[in-house]
Amino acid sequence: MGSESEKRREANKEEEEEEIVCLESFFINDDYQLTKFTFGSHVLELYCLQSASTDFDLTGQLVWPGAMLMNGYLSENAEILQGCSVLELGSGVGITGVLCSKFCRKVIFTDHNDEVLKILKKNIELHGHSSGPNPSAEAAKLEWGNSDHLGEILQKHNDGFDLILGADICFQQSSVPLLFDSVEQLLRIRGHGNCKFILAYVSRARQMDSAILREGAQHGMLMNEVSGTRCTVANLKGVIYEITLQ
């Protein structure tokens, strides 16, 4: 209560609300199509929008370039997922978490938007991981910097996670401190060397490039660029970072 993270979250929320048209909910596009994606030998099908058709489409309804970068990397390095527990930040339609569920013992998909959570849950059900008393995959609401949301997740999963994943989740510079607040909390549950954050980052603005490196340093993290992952994806520069506590 009253933490620096909560204050930042509230300030960020007020800033976003000023930018959002109050009639947004009337324009949400839910014309999802079952779409096939191939990553190495792994073929995934899930519901998503094919492209943004209005100004009111939610970012989480689409599959973004960073998710393709992340999934390509994970499919080529599946051994890092084997038997792990994973929490994904900003899951959107769930393409990365669905791939992880083929290898991991537990995957928690998260997003902050209720509409996106609906299609996310549909895609989890499509792949049959959400049934039974102890499902291997589940969706949870998580707004970065929200200690109540994170607390609810950790109450159910109090031993933390082996991996934290984020694919193409750095869009708004104002949300980056909140992202790293939540990541730091998750990393500290396991302690140094026992959990890492894998970020598939796509560069769209130099200020954002600087912001993620700055926030990582300010939160006591090592930002290690994974060798050989720097590439062009959808005409944008992308890279994979492995992020750990110092």
Phi, psi and chi 1 to 4 in degrees:
 res  aa     phi    psi   chi1   chi2   chi3   chi4
   1 MET       -  128.8  -65.3  -64.3  -70.2      -
   2 GLY    72.3   12.3      -      -      -      -
   3 SER   -69.9  163.3   68.5      -      -      -
   4 GLU   -60.5  -37.4 -167.9   63.8   31.4      -
   5 SER   -62.9  -43.8  175.2      -      -      -
   6 GLU   -64.5  -39.0  -71.3  -69.5  -36.8      -
   7 LYS   -63.8  -42.4  -69.5  175.4 -176.6  176.2
   8 ARG   -64.0  -40.9  -80.7 -157.7  -68.5  -98.1
   9 ARG   -62.3  -43.8 -176.5  175.9   67.0   83.6
  10 GLU   -65.4  -40.6  -71.6  -58.1  -41.4      -
  11 ALA   -65.1  -40.2      -      -      -      -
  12 ASN   -65.6  -39.9 -174.0   46.0      -      -
  13 LYS   -64.1  -43.1 -166.3  170.1 -175.7  178.9
  14 GLU   -63.2  -39.2  -71.1  174.9    7.3      -
  15 GLU   -64.0  -42.4  178.7 -177.7  -38.4      -
  16 GLU   -67.7  -39.2  -71.7  179.2   -6.3      -
  17 GLU   -63.4  -31.7  -75.0  174.4   -9.1      -
  18 GLU   -66.0  -26.2  -70.0  176.0    1.1      -
  19 GLU   -91.5  -14.5  -61.0  172.4   -6.2      -
  20 ILE   -93.5  130.6  -65.2  173.3      -      -
  21 VAL   -73.4  133.8  177.9      -      -      -
  22 CYS   -64.9  -19.5   63.3      -      -      -
  23 LEU   -91.6   12.5  -65.1  177.2      -      -
  24 GLU   -52.0  -42.7  177.2  178.8  -21.1      -
  25 SER   -60.7  -23.4   60.1      -      -      -
  26 PHE   -74.7  -15.2  -69.4  102.7      -      -
  27 PHE  -111.8    5.2  -64.7   93.2      -      -
  28 ILE   -64.7  127.9  -70.5  174.6      -      -
  29 ASN   -89.8  119.6 -178.2   -0.7      -      -
  30 ASP  -119.6   32.8   59.5    0.3      -      -
  31 ASP   -83.1   66.0 -176.2   23.7      -      -
  32 TYR   -76.5  144.4  -58.2  111.2      -      -
  33 GLN  -124.4  141.1  -64.7 -178.7   35.2      -
  34 LEU   -70.9  120.3 -170.9   61.0      -      -
  35 THR  -125.8  141.8  -52.8      -      -      -
  36 LYS  -100.5  135.7 -175.6  179.9  -68.5 -173.6
  37 PHE  -129.0  141.2  -61.2   87.9      -      -
  38 THR  -122.2  128.2  -57.6      -      -      -
  39 PHE  -129.1  102.3  -57.1   98.7      -      -
  40 GLY    62.4 -123.3      -      -      -      -
  41 SER   -92.0    4.3   61.1      -      -      -
  42 HIS  -103.1  124.2  -52.7  -72.5      -      -
  43 VAL  -110.6  125.8  178.9      -      -      -
  44 LEU  -118.9  143.7  -52.3  179.7      -      -
  45 GLU  -123.4  134.2  -75.1 -169.4  -43.9      -
  46 LEU  -157.6  161.9   70.9  162.8      -      -
  47 TYR   -85.8  134.1  -69.0   98.7      -      -
  48 CYS  -161.2  168.1   61.9      -      -      -
  49 LEU   -77.6  148.6  -65.7 -176.2      -      -
  50 GLN   -79.2  -32.7  -60.1  -56.1  -62.7      -
  51 SER  -164.0  163.8   62.1      -      -      -
  52 ALA   -75.0  121.3      -      -      -      -
  53 SER  -107.1  -17.0   58.3      -      -      -
  54 THR  -139.8  166.6   77.4      -      -      -
  55 ASP   -67.9  -11.4  -69.6  -20.9      -      -
  56 PHE  -101.1   -0.2  -61.6   99.4      -      -
  57 ASP   -60.7  143.7  -74.2  -19.8      -      -
  58 LEU   -88.9  139.0  -56.4  168.8      -      -
  59 THR   -57.1  -33.1   56.3      -      -      -
  60 GLY   -73.7   -4.1      -      -      -      -
  61 GLN   -86.7   -7.5  -65.6  174.8  -64.3      -
  62 LEU  -114.2  161.8  -56.6  164.6      -      -
  63 VAL   -97.9  118.1  172.9      -      -      -
  64 TRP   -96.6  160.5  -69.7   91.2      -      -
  65 PRO   -53.5  -38.5  -28.0   35.5      -      -
  66 GLY   -63.9  -29.2      -      -      -      -
  67 ALA   -69.0  -36.7      -      -      -      -
  68 MET   -66.1  -40.2  -55.3  -59.5  -75.7      -
  69 LEU   -62.4  -48.1  172.4   61.3      -      -
  70 MET   -60.7  -47.4  175.0   72.8   89.9      -
  71 ASN   -67.8  -34.7  -78.5   29.8      -      -
  72 GLY   -62.6  -43.3      -      -      -      -
  73 TYR   -64.3  -46.4  171.4   72.2      -      -
  74 LEU   -67.0  -37.0  -67.2  176.5      -      -
  75 SER   -66.5  -28.9   67.7      -      -      -
  76 GLU   -86.0  -13.8  -67.0  171.7    1.9      -
  77 ASN  -131.9   45.7  -60.3  -85.5      -      -
  78 ALA   -62.0  -18.9      -      -      -      -
  79 GLU   -63.5  -25.7   67.8  -82.0    1.6      -
  80 ILE   -72.9  -15.8   67.7  176.2      -      -
  81 LEU   -95.5  -20.7  -61.6  173.5      -      -
  82 GLN   -56.1  117.7 -157.4   68.5   48.4      -
  83 GLY    73.1    9.7      -      -      -      -
  84 CYS   -86.7  162.2  -73.5      -      -      -
  85 SER  -104.1  135.2   58.7      -      -      -
  86 VAL  -131.6  139.1  168.6      -      -      -
  87 LEU  -118.4  126.5 -178.1  139.8      -      -
  88 GLU  -104.3  131.8 -175.0 -174.7   10.8      -
  89 LEU   -94.1  137.3  -62.1  165.5      -      -
  90 GLY    59.4   53.2      -      -      -      -
  91 SER   -66.3  -27.0  -64.3      -      -      -
  92 GLY    61.2 -129.6      -      -      -      -
  93 VAL   -79.1   -7.8  -65.8      -      -      -
  94 GLY    96.5   17.7      -      -      -      -
  95 ILE   -63.5  -36.3 -169.1  168.5      -      -
  96 THR   -74.0  -44.8  -66.2      -      -      -
  97 GLY   -62.8  -35.8      -      -      -      -
  98 VAL   -63.5  -43.4  167.0      -      -      -
  99 LEU   -61.9  -44.4  177.0   64.4      -      -
 100 CYS   -59.0  -35.6  -69.6      -      -      -
 101 SER   -63.7  -16.1   66.9      -      -      -
 102 LYS   -73.8  -19.4  -67.0  179.2  174.5  -68.1
 103 PHE  -121.9  -29.5  -53.1   97.0      -      -
 104 CYS   -87.5  154.5  -61.7      -      -      -
 105 ARG   -81.4  -21.5   61.0 -178.7  173.0   84.6
 106 LYS  -155.2  133.2  177.4  170.8   66.7  176.3
 107 VAL  -132.1  124.1 -179.2      -      -      -
 108 ILE  -107.9  113.8  -52.2  -57.1      -      -
 109 PHE   -88.5  136.7  -58.1   68.7      -      -
 110 THR  -133.2  149.8   70.9      -      -      -
 111 ASP  -157.2  159.0 -153.5  -80.7      -      -
 112 HIS   -94.8  -14.4   77.0  -77.2      -      -
 113 ASN  -100.4  129.9 -174.9  -81.4      -      -
 114 ASP   -64.5  -38.3  -68.6  -27.7      -      -
 115 GLU   -65.7  -41.4  -74.2  -62.3  -37.8      -
 116 VAL   -66.2  -37.5  173.1      -      -      -
 117 LEU   -61.4  -30.6  -77.1  167.0      -      -
 118 LYS   -63.9  -48.8  -70.1  177.6 -174.9  177.0
 119 ILE   -72.3  -30.9 -172.0   61.1      -      -
 120 LEU   -61.4  -47.1  176.9   56.1      -      -
 121 LYS   -63.7  -36.4  -70.2  174.3 -179.2  177.2
 122 LYS   -62.6  -40.8 -175.9  174.1 -178.4  178.3
 123 ASN   -71.0  -33.3  -79.0  -33.3      -      -
 124 ILE   -64.7  -44.2  -65.5  171.3      -      -
 125 GLU   -63.5  -36.5  -68.5  168.6    2.0      -
 126 LEU   -57.2  -34.1  178.4   66.6      -      -
 127 HIS   -97.1    6.9  -70.9  -91.3      -      -
 128 GLY    68.3   28.8      -      -      -      -
 129 HIS  -104.8    3.3  -63.3  -64.6      -      -
 130 SER  -109.7   11.6   60.3      -      -      -
 131 SER   -98.1  163.6   58.2      -      -      -
 132 GLY    88.7  168.2      -      -      -      -
 133 PRO   -69.1  -26.4   24.5  -33.5      -      -
 134 ASN  -127.7   74.9  -64.4  -62.2      -      -
 135 PRO   -63.3  145.1   24.1  -34.0      -      -
 136 SER   -79.4  -14.7   59.2      -      -      -
 137 ALA  -141.6  139.9      -      -      -      -
 138 GLU  -154.0  158.2   60.4 -176.1   84.7      -
 139 ALA  -106.1  143.1      -      -      -      -
 140 ALA  -141.6  148.4      -      -      -      -
 141 LYS   -80.6  130.0 -175.7  166.5 -174.5  172.5
 142 LEU  -146.6  111.3  177.4   57.2      -      -
 143 GLU   -95.9  123.9 -179.0 -178.8    5.0      -
 144 TRP   -56.7  134.2  -57.7  -23.0      -      -
 145 GLY    86.9   -5.3      -      -      -      -
 146 ASN   -89.8  104.7 -172.9  -43.3      -      -
 147 SER   -67.3  -28.2   57.4      -      -      -
 148 ASP   -68.1  -46.3  -69.4  -23.9      -      -
 149 HIS   -60.3  -48.0  -71.0  174.4      -      -
 150 LEU   -65.8  -37.5 -168.2   56.6      -      -
 151 GLY   -62.1  -38.6      -      -      -      -
 152 GLU   -63.6  -40.9  -72.1  178.1   14.5      -
 153 ILE   -65.7  -45.1  -67.4  170.2      -      -
 154 LEU   -73.9  -20.2  -66.3  175.6      -      -
 155 GLN   -66.3  -35.8 -170.8  171.0   15.0      -
 156 LYS   -83.3  -27.3  -67.8  179.2   66.7  176.0
 157 HIS  -129.4   65.6  -51.0  -79.2      -      -
 158 ASN   -74.3   -7.9   56.0   17.5      -      -
 159 ASP   -90.9    4.3   58.0  -19.0      -      -
 160 GLY    76.0 -157.8      -      -      -      -
 161 PHE  -138.0  152.6  -57.9   90.2      -      -
 162 ASP   -74.8  -38.0  -60.8  -51.5      -      -
 163 LEU  -134.6  141.4  -65.7  172.5      -      -
 164 ILE  -112.9  131.6  -47.0  -58.6      -      -
 165 LEU  -120.6  146.6  -58.3 -179.3      -      -
 166 GLY  -148.9  123.1      -      -      -      -
 167 ALA  -119.3  113.0      -      -      -      -
 168 ASP    56.1   50.4 -143.0  -15.2      -      -
 169 ILE  -108.2    2.1   55.5  175.6      -      -
 170 CYS  -102.1   88.6  -60.4      -      -      -
 171 PHE  -108.6  -44.6  -74.9   94.2      -      -
 172 GLN  -106.5  124.8  -70.5 -178.2  -50.3      -
 173 GLN   -61.2  -33.4 -165.7  168.1  -21.1      -
 174 SER   -67.3  -20.0   58.7      -      -      -
 175 SER   -90.6  -11.4   70.6      -      -      -
 176 VAL   -63.2  -43.9  173.7      -      -      -
 177 PRO   -59.1  -37.5  -25.1   36.1      -      -
 178 LEU   -67.6  -39.6  -58.9  172.8      -      -
 179 LEU   -57.7  -49.6  166.4   63.4      -      -
 180 PHE   -71.8  -26.4  -81.9   87.0      -      -
 181 ASP   -59.5  -48.8  -74.5  -14.9      -      -
 182 SER   -67.9  -40.8  -67.2      -      -      -
 183 VAL   -61.7  -43.6  169.8      -      -      -
 184 GLU   -60.5  -42.8 -177.6 -177.5   -3.3      -
 185 GLN   -60.2  -42.1  -69.9 -179.6   63.5      -
 186 LEU   -68.7  -40.8  -71.8  161.7      -      -
 187 LEU   -65.5  -37.1  -67.7  177.5      -      -
 188 ARG   -72.2  -18.2  -69.4 -161.3 -178.8  -78.9
 189 ILE   -61.8  -43.6  -67.5  168.1      -      -
 190 ARG   -87.2  -23.5  -73.0  -73.2 -176.4   88.5
 191 GLY    86.6  175.2      -      -      -      -
 192 HIS   -57.4  127.9  179.9   75.1      -      -
 193 GLY    82.7   -2.9      -      -      -      -
 194 ASN  -109.8   -0.1  -63.7  -50.2      -      -
 195 CYS  -156.2  142.9  177.5      -      -      -
 196 LYS  -138.1  155.0   62.0 -175.9  172.8 -177.7
 197 PHE  -105.9  118.8  173.4   38.1      -      -
 198 ILE  -102.5  118.7  -59.4  178.6      -      -
 199 LEU  -115.6  120.6  174.6   67.0      -      -
 200 ALA   -92.4  106.4      -      -      -      -
 201 TYR  -106.3  133.8  177.5   72.0      -      -
 202 VAL  -117.5  125.5  173.6      -      -      -
 203 SER   -83.0  122.4  175.2      -      -      -
 204 ARG  -123.2  -15.4  -65.8 -179.7  174.7   85.5
 205 ALA  -156.2  138.3      -      -      -      -
 206 ARG   -63.4  -33.3  -71.4 -177.4 -179.6  177.9
 207 GLN   -62.2  -37.5  -66.7  100.6  -36.6      -
 208 MET   -70.4  -38.8 -176.1   65.6   80.0      -
 209 ASP   -54.6  -45.4  -60.4  -12.3      -      -
 210 SER   -70.9  -37.1  -58.7      -      -      -
 211 ALA   -63.0  -42.4      -      -      -      -
 212 ILE   -69.6  -36.6   64.0  165.4      -      -
 213 LEU   -68.1  -40.7  -63.5  174.8      -      -
 214 ARG   -64.8  -45.7 -177.5  175.6   61.6 -108.3
 215 GLU   -66.2  -38.7  -74.0  -62.5  -31.7      -
 216 GLY   -58.7  -46.0      -      -      -      -
 217 ALA   -64.2  -42.5      -      -      -      -
 218 GLN   -66.7  -24.5  -70.5  178.3   -7.2      -
 219 HIS   -95.3   12.4  -77.0   78.0      -      -
 220 GLY    71.6   38.1      -      -      -      -
 221 MET  -116.6  151.3  -60.8  175.7 -169.2      -
 222 LEU   -96.5  125.0  -67.0  172.5      -      -
 223 MET  -103.1   98.5  -54.6  -82.5  -66.7      -
 224 ASN  -102.7  117.7  -63.3  -49.5      -      -
 225 GLU   -73.3  127.6  178.9  178.6  -35.8      -
 226 VAL   -75.5  123.5  178.4      -      -      -
 227 SER   -56.8  134.1  177.3      -      -      -
 228 GLY    84.0    1.8      -      -      -      -
 229 THR   -97.1  -11.8   61.3      -      -      -
 230 ARG   -68.9  125.3 -170.3  167.0  -73.5  -87.2
 231 CYS  -158.8  176.6   63.4      -      -      -
 232 THR  -104.6  128.1  -60.0      -      -      -
 233 VAL  -132.8  121.5   53.3      -      -      -
 234 ALA    52.1   43.8      -      -      -      -
 235 ASN    65.7   16.9  -63.3  -42.7      -      -
 236 LEU  -122.2  154.4  -62.3  166.8      -      -
 237 LYS   -83.7  128.6  -60.7  -63.7 -176.6 -178.0
 238 GLY  -127.8  159.0      -      -      -      -
 239 VAL  -158.7  154.0   65.8      -      -      -
 240 ILE  -104.3  130.4  -57.7  -75.4      -      -
 241 TYR  -111.5  137.8  -72.2  106.1      -      -
 242 GLU  -104.7  122.0  -78.5 -167.0   -1.4      -
 243 ILE  -119.8  126.7  -56.7  168.9      -      -
 244 THR  -134.3  167.0   55.8      -      -      -
 245 LEU   -72.6  144.2  -65.9  173.6      -      -
 246 GLN   -71.4      -  -68.7 -174.7    9.7      -
